[in-house]
């Protein structure tokens, strides 16, 4: 996939919009939410506008505050081969070890 600057900007804008919607659903001001993240209100405002230079750690903190941290576990996870997944699902479970030897 080619690194498309427009796609990245579009994604950042959508993330910012979702962040704003989630904050408003909690009825919190930008000032309060910014304080919780350790940011100034103008810095937080940039985050909601999709400013690409916002640190990933701040996005993770915001997601944690909003109870949406779970979705981040799949970011950059290796893609799983569907055939390997099917094989693993249909194969019989193997025992971890062989027979134990008696102590003499």
Helices and strands as residue ranges (DSSP letters): H 5-25, H 30-37, H 41-48, H 56-65, G 69-74, H 82-90
